[in-house]
Amino acid sequence: MAVEKLKIIPLGGLNEVGKNLTVYEYGNDILVVDCGLGFPDGEMYGVDVVIPDVTYLSRNADRIRGLVLTHGHEDHIGAIPYVLKDISAPIYGTALTLALVKYKLEEHRLTDIADLREIKPGDRFSVGCFEVEAIHVNHSIACAVALAIRTPVGMLIHTGDFKIDTTPVGCPMTDLTRFGELGREGVLALLSDSTNAERKGFSPSERTVGTTLDGLLEGCDKRIIATTFASNVYRVQQLITLAAKHGRKVAITGRSMENMVAASVELGYIEIPENTLVEINKLKGLPKEQQLIITTGSQGEAMSALYRMAFGGHKQIEITAADRVILSASTVPGNEKTVSRIINELLRKGAEVLYRDVLGSLHVSGHACQEELKMILALVKPRYFIPIHGEQRHLRSHASLAVEVGVPTNRVLIGDIGRVIELGKKSIHIAGVVQAGRVLVDGTGIGDVGSVVLRDRKHLAEDGMLVVAMTLSREDNSLISGPDIISRGFVYVRESEDLIDELRMQVIDTLDACQENDIRNWTAIKASVKTALSSYLQKQIKRSPMILPIIMEN
């Protein structure tokens, strides 16, 4: 009798950074790890967020025993409100992770249907046939855990996002002892974070940023405005601690920052010295050198608090030459232009602006570099290795590291979204595919923006649009009025009258030809008008706007 094998199905997080979601399946049980979103690239016009295609989970909803979260970053929890509309399962996570999930569910009015179950590092709990153990790891958010997943075929370790910080802020060091113990117990497969697999050495400690920030507050006679990722609780804690040390009051602004601080204080992850935190409208009476504002906007997000300060839209804060603005964050790929725009505007208003390109020690990564990755591999000693969480270059670099520390090449497998990895006690291979990919969210619409709509939006954004409106006789299709030509994003009509007149003549000639050839079908007439105008514009001015003929009947 053949022994059943474990299936590992990545539905996100491979060959991309974001929308992490991994499915573990054995027999009649499915365990889901993480459920994150991604952010649109420059060609996804109008798209708000990108979530994994979970059609496979929807079709097998009755077999899903639980969703386990490694930490509270958007790329690991952001898709939960969308997925919960189709899938009902208990959600396991640490205290801060679940607090952030609650905020998201409240926004989507889904709190009544969520079954949230808190776990702590060291806890072991059953999810169907799987036994899961949470292991404390360092990351750029509190309450991050790796997962040891015991299955009928053997133990797996899913690291989630992690680093090894020997001098962490506000928490213990990554539990290397437990990783070593599990390695001695025997690990069938390791699935590990590949984000920094190309970076040599070790990721610097979070505490090094505190040293830099301390120097920037020391003796500064300006008001200090600092921005970082709202989720970086340890960075926020260091800013608050340093503010108290240097005699400054702290004000928090920006909804996500306010929510994060409130949740972290309630759960004990942030400690605020007495008489340090004040409402932002209470700062006006204080000298500049006694003020520190912690704000959102590290990625240049439109309408974030820092954005509104930079462009004069913040009700309480006006940027002047008496401000020192500190951007204590890395720029997420794709956000370079928006961040640069904010920096330029802040400088234009006279503020002193410090950011990573000027002062590199203002931010450290929350992901392990090569030596840390090799350390986990050496401790865990997996029979098989599957790199996760990264683009192809990250995955391949991590695979090479695994081979360096002794994992045989034929036991390293680089997967892809939707490809089913079948794992046995002595075998690993790709065993088919399932439906997977990306679903685009635009406003309240989920999945109604597809490749055709994106193509049209790209066309409109790059080339503009021409609308040709005309009224035809219902008897013989002769032209009664028009054609009227409306341009949007193509040319300014009042300054292009000669071109517009030529286009009208092209339409009239085309309609005459249709009458001569007894073409009465409106679809065919529209196609002829569109073809004639496209050809004319391409020949005359080398441009190809979207052309929309509209026919009215009289």
Steps between C-alpha positions, in 0.01 A plus 500: 500500500644835393576745778324833455728799446491856624414773251650848529328753275631860491218732391715810545841622614713320240666688212365817660521692825155512655165317524649213695273197531607137529268198512593176680274209410489143622209266448183688582669781693629838377710741706556851361801707609467878455262688274664816374450762233731670254508851364438595136789568266522804276283347226205402722318828450233566763562173686512533881646166607577156359393182679565130428258303286350263758269312265664175610420575864143603417445169324637313802361725773353208695849351546671814638571442869671828580698805390823560695670840480873553549479878564295811438648659187265577212670254268407224748157605634365763257284270287312346794190726473461409132563127545269467803204588280540160332679292762416439865775362725657576839783756481800443726749778579691673775340783697625795291438316174138433595456860620601620154271244337213633714562855373480373143186297563330798667567710188329231291225436759594135533574470871192285562612218271865476609613227740828643638716279722804643677825307517834568670857395415545149635134404458417175322151458355319272258354608168341193350769233466772764536665588830639853491760653733571875511867603531607852593699686230626856459349714225412865444167449676433357844341159556650330193526122507634217289297179484603140557231292330486131589329300227438127442804492267738700720574840650517820296627840609347811343711797615276788398696827487791506742848619589745412777544813713747443782412833665126537431279775637208401724513124444731197530732385224369254238462164673801329341499240777158374390604490134798285604282268707261453209796432273613221729145364508506482121360748247366368171484839325588863568311783329695818569484877437713594196457880492864582583659185361721710270642711785821380659570499872245571772207740512594782744324514834198725552694654788747661255216719372437613858863615527458707183171650616653583839770704326239684292302602810806593705533880511249556218313831537245418231163330511551138395253320276579131458331251270540125480286198417206505741556129563860552621408504867864478611595811299206690647600385849855628448373838382273534805777394741747743343245782507460454876878487542545831316207680663259490208126441493372249244192534280374226268325581172368283218223242541709184452769631738239595760337154475833319522619698802167458678503123444868468598455699821196296596688175442817617671727518195551875536568672831451875514675691780267709712413846365666430164203446267275799416225578253635661185297816553674548838843545339449860391581644840829312529842616375609329177788323673251324728288346223522165321228391259478137388303474178395281211616566145837326471402373153364832374142374517254755369305656787722347769579740786850581369364554149245748636773677698722526191224637278335727754191290567560409866275688742748517791849486345662751266850415376764772542878540515471423872423133424727197472318219316635145540390224261597188696393243241612342176312584182290210376572432129248691293465783753819686404320780315245569773768504773722726291210737443437538875871551573523770234192679632628489859835643387319768299329612821839537667499192722812294566424152362699190594438173321679176420693631197639778719546300819501124439467398865144640524352161415585131524327211330276258685614212280792264544810537284718215372682406821175492698331288234791257505483487879134390492578242231788365710287481815195344338687255272197443272482203268334725239517874449239727336586873485195729531419871523689659215551559132673239284845653565442483877377141486796384290751679721347334807506162327873545439555577869321177593732301274799679660403374845452144384148452363537283185402682181234240419332572833457873434181599320408845373123520465260739333152629565241232431748215457426212738804372690451139605711400798559152636740371762758434230377691197416849376372604159251720315172313458269721299355850517194671645335826404705787644609851423392848594161660560481877470300708746370836378281679755236249606544294184690174548622330186290703256812672367677250276762505227265655242403788732865555596598505135235764428608708801861482384393604150300793637782608730763492227308612190175665610158459344291630210121475510323532164128571542262506200130468427391281207165462328315184591384469138824509301778563756571840348672754727248733666727681747864491606745356503598665829849416620589510870858459618617397847872462564576510125500861377347823626218555250512882500868494407468223241209619286666409168562143614146465634357628168708244312373225729140607436562476124648152546184392682270652233695330220481169683123531549457581129700190409286288731184630327645429156584146605158457666652440845211546743621310805601753767773277638661488155459877457666567836787266410549680168508842670743375760731345241497811281583738787767271645672471164483875437638597845781245480610631161464869582619536860620152603250472786240237587228623738211278602216574257138458608239554225148567632198481266157642583191436291247752376 
